[in-house]
Amino acid sequence: MEPPNQPPKLDKRQGIRRGVYVLPSLFTVGTLVCGYFAILSTLRGAQMLAAGVATGLSLVAFDNAARALGWAILFDGLDGRIARLTNTASPFGREFDSLADVITFGVAPAFLAFVWGVRGVDEIAGRDLIQHIRQVAWIITFAYVICGAARLARFNIDTVKPAGDRRFFVGLPIPAAAGVVAAIVHWQKQPLNSWEFAVGWLAVIGILAFLMVSRMRYYSFKALDLRKRRSYLAVIFIGLIIWGIWSFSEPVLLTLALTYALSGIILRITSKIRPHPPAPEEVHAA
């Protein structure tokens, strides 16, 4: 018999299990860090524009903000994937992830879209016109944040419902919307200085906000099981995408972001042209 006052023995497996539960939240923290860095980089770029520095360091600041959002998308995808693979999904992780997404994929890209797309517009077009454009830009970028938050709130509510078709999201996921903003800024880099381009840019932000709260379906990739054996062609295809992003990040990331954002519209059009039996209820996701 053991002495009555002897402390209980620690189970090493229990400590490892707790570490596994923390792992997805660490990736969520990485998402938050990237979003915070993107906001700071955008603020630095705004200060340089206000000081009349339209090239050089200001371009680096905006590009760094876009790159940070790209890394955040990677971390956001990994935390959910790891939680599912390790069977460590929890209500806390779900709520923590949604709060991080509001900041990183809602506030940060909206701030970047406003500063990069509107603040650098040349006032030669007329001070009154520029002032009106900036007021409209404030409303549209704020609408982007509201639609993103509503998207995440709808996701949190629908997670308590029985699981439906895991192949599709309902509405454009907020990380994908932020990815479009980041990809365009990363591709162009130079802040917009023409009011015509600024108006077109605001139209893009408004469309992204609408797609997030729409009922259009987007492929979720959640049904993709990485533990299954894949054809060598799939490995080659993934390798080519990674190489393309590494070597030609601007056009490749822009193509991927726009293709996914437009896929929901294309799927909706094709479903109207070619009727099919009603599918199971889709999964509402962030």
Contacts in CASP RR format, 6 or more apart in sequence:
PFRMAT RR
TARGET T0000
AUTHOR 0000-0000-0000
METHOD contacts of the structure
MODEL  1
MEPPNQPPKLDKRQGIRRGVYVLPSLFTVGTLVCGYFAILSTLRGAQMLA
AGVATGLSLVAFDNAARALGWAILFDGLDGRIARLTNTASPFGREFDSLA
DVITFGVAPAFLAFVWGVRGVDEIAGRDLIQHIRQVAWIITFAYVICGAA
RLARFNIDTVKPAGDRRFFVGLPIPAAAGVVAAIVHWQKQPLNSWEFAVG
WLAVIGILAFLMVSRMRYYSFKALDLRKRRSYLAVIFIGLIIWGIWSFSE
PVLLTLALTYALSGIILRITSKIRPHPPAPEEVHAA
20 86 0 8 1.000
20 88 0 8 1.000
21 88 0 8 1.000
21 90 0 8 1.000
23 82 0 8 1.000
23 86 0 8 1.000
23 88 0 8 1.000
24 79 0 8 1.000
24 80 0 8 1.000
24 82 0 8 1.000
24 83 0 8 1.000
24 86 0 8 1.000
24 88 0 8 1.000
24 89 0 8 1.000
24 93 0 8 1.000
25 79 0 8 1.000
25 92 0 8 1.000
25 93 0 8 1.000
25 96 0 8 1.000
27 75 0 8 1.000
27 76 0 8 1.000
27 77 0 8 1.000
27 78 0 8 1.000
27 79 0 8 1.000
27 80 0 8 1.000
27 82 0 8 1.000
28 75 0 8 1.000
28 76 0 8 1.000
28 79 0 8 1.000
28 93 0 8 1.000
28 96 0 8 1.000
28 97 0 8 1.000
28 100 0 8 1.000
29 100 0 8 1.000
30 72 0 8 1.000
30 75 0 8 1.000
31 72 0 8 1.000
31 75 0 8 1.000
31 76 0 8 1.000
31 79 0 8 1.000
31 97 0 8 1.000
31 100 0 8 1.000
31 101 0 8 1.000
31 104 0 8 1.000
32 100 0 8 1.000
32 103 0 8 1.000
32 104 0 8 1.000
34 68 0 8 1.000
34 69 0 8 1.000
34 70 0 8 1.000
34 71 0 8 1.000
34 72 0 8 1.000
34 75 0 8 1.000
34 104 0 8 1.000
35 68 0 8 1.000
35 69 0 8 1.000
35 72 0 8 1.000
35 103 0 8 1.000
35 104 0 8 1.000
35 108 0 8 1.000
36 103 0 8 1.000
36 104 0 8 1.000
36 108 0 8 1.000
37 64 0 8 1.000
37 65 0 8 1.000
37 68 0 8 1.000
38 64 0 8 1.000
38 65 0 8 1.000
38 66 0 8 1.000
38 68 0 8 1.000
38 69 0 8 1.000
38 72 0 8 1.000
38 104 0 8 1.000
38 108 0 8 1.000
38 109 0 8 1.000
38 112 0 8 1.000
39 65 0 8 1.000
39 107 0 8 1.000
39 108 0 8 1.000
39 111 0 8 1.000
41 61 0 8 1.000
41 62 0 8 1.000
41 64 0 8 1.000
41 65 0 8 1.000
41 68 0 8 1.000
42 61 0 8 1.000
42 62 0 8 1.000
42 65 0 8 1.000
42 108 0 8 1.000
42 111 0 8 1.000
42 112 0 8 1.000
42 115 0 8 1.000
42 116 0 8 1.000
43 111 0 8 1.000
43 115 0 8 1.000
44 61 0 8 1.000
45 57 0 8 1.000
45 58 0 8 1.000
45 61 0 8 1.000
45 62 0 8 1.000
45 115 0 8 1.000
46 115 0 8 1.000
46 119 0 8 1.000
48 54 0 8 1.000
48 57 0 8 1.000
48 58 0 8 1.000
48 61 0 8 1.000
49 58 0 8 1.000
49 115 0 8 1.000
49 119 0 8 1.000
49 120 0 8 1.000
49 191 0 8 1.000
50 119 0 8 1.000
54 120 0 8 1.000
54 191 0 8 1.000
54 193 0 8 1.000
55 190 0 8 1.000
58 191 0 8 1.000
59 189 0 8 1.000
59 190 0 8 1.000
59 191 0 8 1.000
62 112 0 8 1.000
62 115 0 8 1.000
62 116 0 8 1.000
62 185 0 8 1.000
62 189 0 8 1.000
62 191 0 8 1.000
63 185 0 8 1.000
63 186 0 8 1.000
63 189 0 8 1.000
65 108 0 8 1.000
65 112 0 8 1.000
65 182 0 8 1.000
65 185 0 8 1.000
66 112 0 8 1.000
66 181 0 8 1.000
66 182 0 8 1.000
66 183 0 8 1.000
66 185 0 8 1.000
66 186 0 8 1.000
67 182 0 8 1.000
67 186 0 8 1.000
68 108 0 8 1.000
69 104 0 8 1.000
69 105 0 8 1.000
69 108 0 8 1.000
69 109 0 8 1.000
69 112 0 8 1.000
69 178 0 8 1.000
69 179 0 8 1.000
69 181 0 8 1.000
69 182 0 8 1.000
70 179 0 8 1.000
70 182 0 8 1.000
70 253 0 8 1.000
72 104 0 8 1.000
72 105 0 8 1.000
72 108 0 8 1.000
72 175 0 8 1.000
72 178 0 8 1.000
73 105 0 8 1.000
73 175 0 8 1.000
73 178 0 8 1.000
73 179 0 8 1.000
73 182 0 8 1.000
76 97 0 8 1.000
76 100 0 8 1.000
76 101 0 8 1.000
76 104 0 8 1.000
76 105 0 8 1.000
76 175 0 8 1.000
77 175 0 8 1.000
79 97 0 8 1.000
80 89 0 8 1.000
80 97 0 8 1.000
81 226 0 8 1.000
82 88 0 8 1.000
83 89 0 8 1.000
83 90 0 8 1.000
83 93 0 8 1.000
84 222 0 8 1.000
85 226 0 8 1.000
85 227 0 8 1.000
94 156 0 8 1.000
94 159 0 8 1.000
95 156 0 8 1.000
97 286 0 8 1.000
98 152 0 8 1.000
98 155 0 8 1.000
98 156 0 8 1.000
98 286 0 8 1.000
101 152 0 8 1.000
101 174 0 8 1.000
101 175 0 8 1.000
101 286 0 8 1.000
102 145 0 8 1.000
102 148 0 8 1.000
102 149 0 8 1.000
102 152 0 8 1.000
104 178 0 8 1.000
105 148 0 8 1.000
105 174 0 8 1.000
105 175 0 8 1.000
105 177 0 8 1.000
105 178 0 8 1.000
106 144 0 8 1.000
106 145 0 8 1.000
106 148 0 8 1.000
106 149 0 8 1.000
106 174 0 8 1.000
106 178 0 8 1.000
107 145 0 8 1.000
108 178 0 8 1.000
109 144 0 8 1.000
109 177 0 8 1.000
109 178 0 8 1.000
109 179 0 8 1.000
109 181 0 8 1.000
109 182 0 8 1.000
110 141 0 8 1.000
110 142 0 8 1.000
110 144 0 8 1.000
110 145 0 8 1.000
110 205 0 8 1.000
111 141 0 8 1.000
112 181 0 8 1.000
112 182 0 8 1.000
112 185 0 8 1.000
113 141 0 8 1.000
113 144 0 8 1.000
113 181 0 8 1.000
113 201 0 8 1.000
113 205 0 8 1.000
114 137 0 8 1.000
114 138 0 8 1.000
114 141 0 8 1.000
115 191 0 8 1.000
116 185 0 8 1.000
116 191 0 8 1.000
116 192 0 8 1.000
117 137 0 8 1.000
117 191 0 8 1.000
117 192 0 8 1.000
117 197 0 8 1.000
117 198 0 8 1.000
117 201 0 8 1.000
118 133 0 8 1.000
118 134 0 8 1.000
118 137 0 8 1.000
118 192 0 8 1.000
118 198 0 8 1.000
118 201 0 8 1.000
118 202 0 8 1.000
119 134 0 8 1.000
119 191 0 8 1.000
120 191 0 8 1.000
120 192 0 8 1.000
120 193 0 8 1.000
121 130 0 8 1.000
121 133 0 8 1.000
121 192 0 8 1.000
121 193 0 8 1.000
121 194 0 8 1.000
121 195 0 8 1.000
121 198 0 8 1.000
122 193 0 8 1.000
122 194 0 8 1.000
122 195 0 8 1.000
123 130 0 8 1.000
125 194 0 8 1.000
125 195 0 8 1.000
129 195 0 8 1.000
130 195 0 8 1.000
133 195 0 8 1.000
133 198 0 8 1.000
133 199 0 8 1.000
133 202 0 8 1.000
136 202 0 8 1.000
137 198 0 8 1.000
137 202 0 8 1.000
140 202 0 8 1.000
140 205 0 8 1.000
140 206 0 8 1.000
140 209 0 8 1.000
141 205 0 8 1.000
143 206 0 8 1.000
143 209 0 8 1.000
144 177 0 8 1.000
144 205 0 8 1.000
144 206 0 8 1.000
144 208 0 8 1.000
144 209 0 8 1.000
146 209 0 8 1.000
147 209 0 8 1.000
147 210 0 8 1.000
147 212 0 8 1.000
147 213 0 8 1.000
148 174 0 8 1.000
148 177 0 8 1.000
148 209 0 8 1.000
148 212 0 8 1.000
148 213 0 8 1.000
150 212 0 8 1.000
150 213 0 8 1.000
151 171 0 8 1.000
151 172 0 8 1.000
151 173 0 8 1.000
151 174 0 8 1.000
151 212 0 8 1.000
151 213 0 8 1.000
151 286 0 8 1.000
152 174 0 8 1.000
152 286 0 8 1.000
154 284 0 8 1.000
155 284 0 8 1.000
155 285 0 8 1.000
155 286 0 8 1.000
157 284 0 8 1.000
158 283 0 8 1.000
158 284 0 8 1.000
159 284 0 8 1.000
161 281 0 8 1.000
163 283 0 8 1.000
164 280 0 8 1.000
164 281 0 8 1.000
164 282 0 8 1.000
164 283 0 8 1.000
165 279 0 8 1.000
165 280 0 8 1.000
165 281 0 8 1.000
165 282 0 8 1.000
165 283 0 8 1.000
166 220 0 8 1.000
166 222 0 8 1.000
166 223 0 8 1.000
166 283 0 8 1.000
167 219 0 8 1.000
167 220 0 8 1.000
167 222 0 8 1.000
167 223 0 8 1.000
168 217 0 8 1.000
168 218 0 8 1.000
168 219 0 8 1.000
168 220 0 8 1.000
168 282 0 8 1.000
168 283 0 8 1.000
169 217 0 8 1.000
169 218 0 8 1.000
169 219 0 8 1.000
169 220 0 8 1.000
169 282 0 8 1.000
169 283 0 8 1.000
169 284 0 8 1.000
169 285 0 8 1.000
170 215 0 8 1.000
170 216 0 8 1.000
170 217 0 8 1.000
170 282 0 8 1.000
170 283 0 8 1.000
170 284 0 8 1.000
170 285 0 8 1.000
171 211 0 8 1.000
171 212 0 8 1.000
171 213 0 8 1.000
171 214 0 8 1.000
171 215 0 8 1.000
171 216 0 8 1.000
171 217 0 8 1.000
171 218 0 8 1.000
171 264 0 8 1.000
172 208 0 8 1.000
172 211 0 8 1.000
172 212 0 8 1.000
172 214 0 8 1.000
172 216 0 8 1.000
172 218 0 8 1.000
172 261 0 8 1.000
172 264 0 8 1.000
173 212 0 8 1.000
173 218 0 8 1.000
173 285 0 8 1.000
173 286 0 8 1.000
174 212 0 8 1.000
174 286 0 8 1.000
175 286 0 8 1.000
176 218 0 8 1.000
176 257 0 8 1.000
176 260 0 8 1.000
176 261 0 8 1.000
177 208 0 8 1.000
177 209 0 8 1.000
177 211 0 8 1.000
177 212 0 8 1.000
177 261 0 8 1.000
179 257 0 8 1.000
180 204 0 8 1.000
180 208 0 8 1.000
180 257 0 8 1.000
180 258 0 8 1.000
180 261 0 8 1.000
181 205 0 8 1.000
181 208 0 8 1.000
182 253 0 8 1.000
182 257 0 8 1.000
183 253 0 8 1.000
183 254 0 8 1.000
183 256 0 8 1.000
183 257 0 8 1.000
183 258 0 8 1.000
184 204 0 8 1.000
184 254 0 8 1.000
184 257 0 8 1.000
186 249 0 8 1.000
186 250 0 8 1.000
186 253 0 8 1.000
186 254 0 8 1.000
187 250 0 8 1.000
187 251 0 8 1.000
187 253 0 8 1.000
187 254 0 8 1.000
192 198 0 8 1.000
192 201 0 8 1.000
208 261 0 8 1.000
211 261 0 8 1.000
211 264 0 8 1.000
211 265 0 8 1.000
216 264 0 8 1.000
216 265 0 8 1.000
216 267 0 8 1.000
216 268 0 8 1.000
217 264 0 8 1.000
217 267 0 8 1.000
217 268 0 8 1.000
217 282 0 8 1.000
218 260 0 8 1.000
218 263 0 8 1.000
218 264 0 8 1.000
218 267 0 8 1.000
219 263 0 8 1.000
220 283 0 8 1.000
220 285 0 8 1.000
222 283 0 8 1.000
222 285 0 8 1.000
241 252 0 8 1.000
241 256 0 8 1.000
244 252 0 8 1.000
245 252 0 8 1.000
245 253 0 8 1.000
END
